[in-house]
Amino acid sequence: MKTKKRKDWKTLATNIASSLIRISVAVLIVALIYKFTEYAYDFGYRIFAEEPMTEGSGITVTVSYMEDDSIRDLGQKLYDQGLIRDVNLFYFQEQFSNYHDMLQPGVYELNTSMTVEEMLAVISEGMAETIIPIDEMYEEDDSSDSTEDYSDGGSESSEDDSEE
């Protein structure tokens, strides 16, 4: 009879331990789901309602966006300049904005008091002037303008001749 009581206690202890482990795992899973849901909601909310980096007048920063830059490259530039808080968030903000696939290459003056939507609006409008790559600026021009004479003696020598 003693062995049967011990076996009953042993089975009861095992069942209690097993139940506690199952309850602990269930609580852990619920906590992880809650944290993930909270993070996902916050991330989704920030896509559409992210506040500017600064209030008031802010700081104006120059940012360049080249034709071969990806949205993540642009996001990294904005992050490095202190214009946004999160590169991944910026990627999704651009994807869900009215300016998706409308960004124009150029050099832009953006301010830390601007929202991402305002920055995307500026970058989608494009620049008034075209950006010329620096190597093209210094290429030799083969037009007729390159044959002009820029010597100093042209008009002054004719004045000297008239004085004599």
Backbone as CSV, one residue per row, in Angstrom:
resi,resn,N_x,N_y,N_z,CA_x,CA_y,CA_z,C_x,C_y,C_z
1,MET,0.798,-1.183,0.000,0.000,0.000,0.000,0.856,1.270,0.000
2,LYS,2.019,1.257,0.654,2.903,2.421,0.669,3.400,2.759,-0.721
3,THR,3.711,1.772,-1.497,4.196,2.048,-2.858,3.116,2.680,-3.717
4,LYS,1.851,2.273,-3.481,0.756,2.867,-4.237,0.579,4.332,-3.863
5,LYS,0.700,4.702,-2.565,0.585,6.101,-2.144,1.726,6.920,-2.721
6,ARG,2.953,6.346,-2.708,4.099,7.069,-3.274,3.893,7.281,-4.767
7,LYS,3.378,6.268,-5.418,3.155,6.380,-6.849,2.084,7.440,-7.131
8,ASP,1.061,7.502,-6.300,0.026,8.515,-6.465,0.594,9.921,-6.256
9,TRP,1.412,10.100,-5.234,2.051,11.396,-4.974,3.009,11.767,-6.097
10,LYS,3.735,10.800,-6.589,4.685,11.037,-7.671,3.935,11.454,-8.943
11,THR,2.853,10.754,-9.231,2.044,11.094,-10.401,1.426,12.476,-10.237
12,LEU,0.928,12.766,-9.054,0.335,14.076,-8.771,1.377,15.182,-8.927
13,ALA,2.579,14.995,-8.398,3.657,15.985,-8.512,4.056,16.189,-9.969
14,THR,4.140,15.097,-10.718,4.487,15.192,-12.130,3.405,15.946,-12.905
15,ASN,2.161,15.642,-12.598,1.048,16.334,-13.268,1.032,17.827,-12.939
16,ILE,1.291,18.173,-11.696,1.333,19.586,-11.296,2.485,20.302,-11.995
17,ALA,3.669,19.686,-12.006,4.831,20.294,-12.669,4.571,20.468,-14.162
18,SER,3.994,19.440,-14.760,3.679,19.515,-16.185,2.675,20.627,-16.472
19,SER,1.674,20.759,-15.645,0.676,21.824,-15.806,1.293,23.193,-15.621
20,LEU,2.180,23.347,-14.637,2.850,24.633,-14.417,3.718,25.013,-15.617
21,ILE,4.386,24.042,-16.190,5.227,24.316,-17.368,4.345,24.737,-18.542
22,ARG,3.236,24.032,-18.752,2.320,24.387,-19.840,1.737,25.789,-19.638
23,ILE,1.359,26.096,-18.421,0.818,27.434,-18.124,1.883,28.495,-18.359
24,SER,3.122,28.227,-17.930,4.224,29.185,-18.122,4.484,29.419,-19.607
25,VAL,4.492,28.349,-20.389,4.705,28.486,-21.836,3.562,29.279,-22.465
26,ALA,2.331,29.012,-22.058,1.180,29.734,-22.597,1.260,31.218,-22.249
27,VAL,1.631,31.539,-20.996,1.769,32.938,-20.577,2.880,33.613,-21.381
28,LEU,3.988,32.911,-21.602,5.088,33.461,-22.386,4.644,33.742,-23.824
29,ILE,3.924,32.829,-24.428,3.436,33.017,-25.800,2.479,34.210,-25.866
30,VAL,1.575,34.312,-24.911,0.631,35.442,-24.883,1.399,36.757,-24.720
31,ALA,2.407,36.774,-23.854,3.202,37.987,-23.652,3.948,38.379,-24.929
32,LEU,4.522,37.398,-25.629,5.227,37.681,-26.879,4.264,38.194,-27.952
33,ILE,3.094,37.597,-28.040,2.097,38.062,-29.007,1.675,39.492,-28.674
34,TYR,1.486,39.778,-27.405,1.105,41.128,-26.984,2.195,42.134,-27.367
35,LYS,3.458,41.797,-27.072,4.566,42.716,-27.393,4.674,42.926,-28.904
36,PHE,4.561,41.848,-29.673,4.638,41.972,-31.128,3.488,42.821,-31.655
37,THR,2.296,42.595,-31.147,1.130,43.365,-31.563,1.306,44.840,-31.222
38,GLU,1.824,45.109,-30.048,2.075,46.492,-29.638,3.088,47.155,-30.562
39,TYR,4.178,46.437,-30.889,5.197,46.962,-31.791,4.611,47.197,-33.183
40,ALA,3.848,46.225,-33.694,3.264,46.345,-35.029,2.291,47.519,-35.099
41,TYR,1.482,47.694,-34.066,0.545,48.821,-34.044,1.315,50.143,-34.030
42,ASP,2.327,50.241,-33.179,3.123,51.467,-33.091,3.790,51.768,-34.429
43,PHE,4.367,50.753,-35.056,5.035,50.931,-36.346,4.023,51.391,-37.401
44,GLY,2.880,50.732,-37.461,1.843,51.107,-38.418,1.315,52.506,-38.184
45,TYR,1.136,52.871,-36.929,0.675,54.220,-36.600,1.699,55.253,-37.048
46,ARG,2.974,54.972,-36.798,4.035,55.921,-37.151,4.177,56.099,-38.660
47,ILE,3.792,55.102,-39.442,3.870,55.252,-40.902,3.064,56.467,-41.354
48,PHE,1.912,56.676,-40.740,1.025,57.747,-41.179,1.013,58.967,-40.260
49,ALA,1.593,58.860,-39.065,1.483,59.973,-38.112,2.808,60.331,-37.444
50,GLU,3.923,60.054,-38.091,5.230,60.361,-37.496,5.410,61.872,-37.373
51,GLU,5.832,62.296,-36.226,6.067,63.716,-35.955,7.418,64.138,-36.537
52,PRO,7.598,65.426,-36.836,8.910,65.913,-37.292,9.962,65.730,-36.196
53,MET,11.206,65.780,-36.592,12.303,65.599,-35.638,12.354,66.735,-34.622
54,THR,12.068,67.963,-35.067,12.093,69.106,-34.149,10.839,69.950,-34.323
55,GLU,10.511,70.666,-33.290,9.404,71.626,-33.332,9.976,72.995,-33.676
56,GLY,9.155,73.889,-34.116,9.612,75.248,-34.407,10.269,75.351,-35.755
57,SER,11.322,76.191,-35.824,11.949,76.473,-37.111,12.859,75.356,-37.595
58,GLY,13.480,74.596,-36.720,14.328,73.480,-37.125,15.626,73.904,-37.777
59,ILE,16.319,72.930,-38.330,17.614,73.141,-38.983,17.480,72.712,-40.441
60,THR,17.938,73.548,-41.355,17.889,73.230,-42.776,19.129,72.445,-43.154
61,VAL,18.909,71.369,-43.898,19.979,70.447,-44.274,19.889,70.201,-45.779
62,THR,21.035,70.075,-46.438,21.084,69.765,-47.861,21.226,68.256,-48.039
63,VAL,20.349,67.684,-48.851,20.366,66.240,-49.107,20.298,66.028,-50.613
64,SER,21.135,65.124,-51.116,21.096,64.808,-52.540,20.456,63.443,-52.743
65,TYR,19.646,63.371,-53.793,19.006,62.120,-54.177,19.340,61.891,-55.640
66,MET,20.130,60.882,-55.906,20.564,60.598,-57.269,19.664,59.551,-57.912
67,GLU,19.698,59.490,-59.219,18.816,58.602,-59.972,19.001,57.137,-59.600
68,ASP,20.239,56.735,-59.299,20.492,55.325,-58.988,20.342,55.000,-57.503
69,ASP,19.944,55.969,-56.675,19.706,55.722,-55.245,18.378,54.999,-55.057
70,SER,18.372,54.037,-54.146,17.112,53.382,-53.795,16.422,54.208,-52.704
71,ILE,15.200,53.829,-52.375,14.470,54.519,-51.305,15.194,54.307,-49.982
72,ARG,15.743,53.134,-49.787,16.501,52.870,-48.549,17.772,53.728,-48.500
73,ASP,18.422,53.945,-49.658,19.598,54.829,-49.710,19.204,56.253,-49.311
74,LEU,18.094,56.720,-49.861,17.606,58.055,-49.509,17.265,58.111,-48.026
75,GLY,16.612,57.078,-47.529,16.285,57.013,-46.101,17.525,57.072,-45.236
76,GLN,18.586,56.386,-45.645,19.834,56.412,-44.880,20.442,57.807,-44.886
77,LYS,20.375,58.499,-46.024,20.881,59.876,-46.093,20.082,60.791,-45.169
78,LEU,18.755,60.641,-45.187,17.914,61.462,-44.317,18.184,61.153,-42.846
79,TYR,18.399,59.889,-42.534,18.702,59.480,-41.154,20.054,60.066,-40.714
80,ASP,21.049,59.964,-41.586,22.394,60.480,-41.271,22.376,61.992,-41.041
81,GLN,21.466,62.703,-41.723,21.368,64.151,-41.577,20.440,64.561,-40.430
82,GLY,19.847,63.580,-39.744,18.982,63.887,-38.605,17.577,64.329,-38.987
83,LEU,17.128,63.935,-40.185,15.800,64.341,-40.648,14.716,63.313,-40.320
84,ILE,15.103,62.052,-40.137,14.151,60.997,-39.788,14.711,60.138,-38.664
85,ARG,13.837,59.349,-38.020,14.229,58.509,-36.893,14.561,57.077,-37.281
86,ASP,13.998,56.584,-38.397,14.107,55.170,-38.721,14.086,54.976,-40.236
87,VAL,15.131,54.330,-40.768,15.240,54.103,-42.210,14.139,53.155,-42.691
88,ASN,13.887,52.080,-41.948,12.854,51.123,-42.352,11.475,51.761,-42.338
89,LEU,11.215,52.580,-41.354,9.940,53.285,-41.288,9.792,54.203,-42.500
90,PHE,10.870,54.910,-42.868,10.831,55.800,-44.028,10.492,55.025,-45.300
91,TYR,11.062,53.840,-45.446,10.786,53.017,-46.623,9.278,52.772,-46.762
92,PHE,8.631,52.375,-45.677,7.194,52.113,-45.723,6.386,53.403,-45.865
93,GLN,6.880,54.500,-45.283,6.180,55.775,-45.447,6.154,56.175,-46.926
94,GLU,7.261,55.968,-47.624,7.309,56.284,-49.049,6.403,55.334,-49.825
95,GLN,6.406,54.052,-49.488,5.594,53.062,-50.188,4.102,53.381,-50.097
96,PHE,3.651,53.866,-48.937,2.233,54.136,-48.729,1.846,55.598,-48.966
97,SER,2.790,56.415,-49.388,2.487,57.839,-49.591,1.908,58.080,-50.980
98,ASN,1.415,59.286,-51.175,0.924,59.700,-52.496,2.073,59.944,-53.468
99,TYR,3.313,59.921,-52.980,4.487,60.246,-53.792,5.293,59.011,-54.172
100,HIS,4.709,57.827,-54.001,5.405,56.581,-54.328,5.795,56.575,-55.808
101,ASP,7.065,56.276,-56.066,7.642,56.230,-57.420,7.586,57.569,-58.144
102,MET,7.494,58.676,-57.426,7.445,60.002,-58.054,8.658,60.856,-57.684
103,LEU,9.610,60.305,-56.922,10.736,61.103,-56.449,11.671,61.438,-57.604
104,GLN,12.140,62.690,-57.604,12.994,63.203,-58.671,14.420,63.381,-58.153
105,PRO,15.421,62.962,-58.927,16.812,63.175,-58.503,17.112,64.668,-58.369
106,GLY,17.976,64.998,-57.441,18.353,66.389,-57.262,18.971,66.619,-55.899
107,VAL,19.270,67.868,-55.632,19.803,68.296,-54.345,18.739,69.170,-53.703
108,TYR,18.357,68.827,-52.485,17.212,69.469,-51.854,17.575,70.048,-50.498
109,GLU,16.929,71.154,-50.175,17.038,71.776,-48.855,15.836,71.301,-48.042
110,LEU,16.095,70.471,-47.037,15.024,69.956,-46.185,15.269,70.425,-44.766
111,ASN,14.223,70.470,-43.976,14.320,71.002,-42.625,13.887,69.944,-41.615
112,THR,14.517,69.963,-40.442,14.180,68.989,-39.406,12.776,69.195,-38.848
113,SER,12.154,70.308,-39.146,10.783,70.545,-38.682,9.748,70.054,-39.700
114,MET,10.205,69.456,-40.811,9.293,68.940,-41.831,8.894,67.500,-41.500
115,THR,7.652,67.143,-41.835,7.235,65.748,-41.719,7.771,64.990,-42.930
116,VAL,7.750,63.678,-42.861,8.209,62.867,-43.991,7.351,63.151,-45.218
117,GLU,6.066,63.325,-45.024,5.160,63.634,-46.143,5.589,64.934,-46.826
118,GLU,5.964,65.950,-46.059,6.420,67.227,-46.631,7.744,67.043,-47.370
119,MET,8.654,66.236,-46.816,9.927,65.981,-47.489,9.702,65.265,-48.811
120,LEU,8.829,64.261,-48.804,8.524,63.530,-50.037,7.888,64.443,-51.075
121,ALA,7.068,65.390,-50.635,6.450,66.345,-51.562,7.521,67.191,-52.235
122,VAL,8.487,67.658,-51.462,9.566,68.481,-52.021,10.397,67.667,-53.008
123,ILE,10.747,66.446,-52.624,11.607,65.616,-53.484,10.853,65.154,-54.729
124,SER,9.556,65.023,-54.651,8.787,64.596,-55.832,8.592,65.733,-56.829
125,GLU,8.666,66.990,-56.370,8.523,68.131,-57.276,9.733,68.289,-58.174
126,GLY,10.882,67.840,-57.731,12.096,67.970,-58.528,12.709,69.341,-58.371
127,MET,13.858,69.477,-58.971,14.594,70.736,-58.892,14.283,71.596,-60.108
128,ALA,14.472,72.884,-59.956,14.261,73.811,-61.070,15.354,73.655,-62.123
129,GLU,16.544,73.286,-61.693,17.639,73.119,-62.635,18.090,71.664,-62.650
130,THR,18.669,71.270,-63.743,19.112,69.894,-63.903,20.490,69.723,-63.269
131,ILE,20.691,68.606,-62.627,22.001,68.306,-62.046,22.887,67.744,-63.136
132,ILE,24.063,68.319,-63.276,25.031,67.833,-64.251,26.138,67.144,-63.471
133,PRO,26.394,65.861,-63.765,27.484,65.185,-63.061,28.790,65.935,-63.249
134,ILE,29.621,65.930,-62.227,30.847,66.738,-62.223,31.785,66.368,-63.360
135,ASP,31.840,65.101,-63.759,32.739,64.730,-64.846,32.267,65.312,-66.180
136,GLU,30.959,65.530,-66.342,30.452,66.145,-67.568,30.706,67.650,-67.579
137,MET,30.804,68.268,-66.420,31.027,69.707,-66.353,32.393,70.087,-66.908
138,TYR,33.365,69.205,-66.755,34.728,69.531,-67.146,35.161,68.850,-68.433
139,GLU,34.215,68.246,-69.163,34.559,67.679,-70.454,34.858,68.811,-71.418
140,GLU,35.784,68.594,-72.345,36.161,69.623,-73.298,35.028,69.849,-74.285
141,ASP,34.694,71.088,-74.505,33.600,71.449,-75.403,34.149,71.586,-76.819
142,ASP,33.541,70.915,-77.791,33.999,70.957,-79.183,33.235,71.987,-80.015
143,SER,32.453,72.843,-79.391,31.666,73.827,-80.143,32.525,75.002,-80.583
144,SER,31.934,75.896,-81.328,32.664,77.049,-81.872,33.061,78.036,-80.777
145,ASP,32.441,77.976,-79.594,32.789,78.891,-78.513,34.214,78.691,-78.031
146,SER,34.766,77.508,-78.238,36.097,77.226,-77.710,37.189,77.912,-78.518
147,THR,36.863,78.550,-79.666,37.879,79.200,-80.492,37.985,80.689,-80.210
148,GLU,37.242,81.194,-79.219,37.297,82.623,-78.915,38.675,82.999,-78.390
149,ASP,39.100,84.239,-78.698,40.394,84.728,-78.251,40.178,85.581,-77.009
150,TYR,40.821,85.174,-75.903,40.675,85.894,-74.642,41.959,86.649,-74.287
151,SER,42.744,87.088,-75.266,43.990,87.796,-74.976,43.695,89.223,-74.549
152,ASP,44.606,89.823,-73.786,44.415,91.164,-73.256,44.724,92.253,-74.288
153,GLY,45.424,91.951,-75.329,45.923,92.975,-76.235,44.926,93.496,-77.235
154,GLY,43.760,92.938,-77.385,42.815,93.306,-78.438,42.407,94.759,-78.415
155,SER,41.635,95.227,-77.480,41.087,96.576,-77.496,42.085,97.598,-77.005
156,GLU,42.982,97.240,-76.098,43.945,98.206,-75.562,44.954,98.606,-76.615
157,SER,45.395,97.699,-77.460,46.381,98.043,-78.464,45.816,99.010,-79.509
158,SER,44.529,98.924,-79.797,43.945,99.860,-80.752,43.863,101.264,-80.153
159,GLU,43.663,101.372,-78.824,43.671,102.688,-78.181,45.062,103.273,-78.189
160,ASP,46.071,102.435,-77.955,47.449,102.898,-77.958,47.839,103.413,-79.339
161,ASP,47.361,102.762,-80.387,47.692,103.171,-81.748,47.063,104.516,-82.074
162,SER,45.897,104.819,-81.527,45.218,106.071,-81.848,45.875,107.261,-81.161
163,GLU,46.584,107.035,-80.053,47.237,108.127,-79.326,48.455,108.613,-80.070
164,GLU,49.076,107.800,-80.831,50.307,108.185,-81.493,50.123,109.098,-82.610
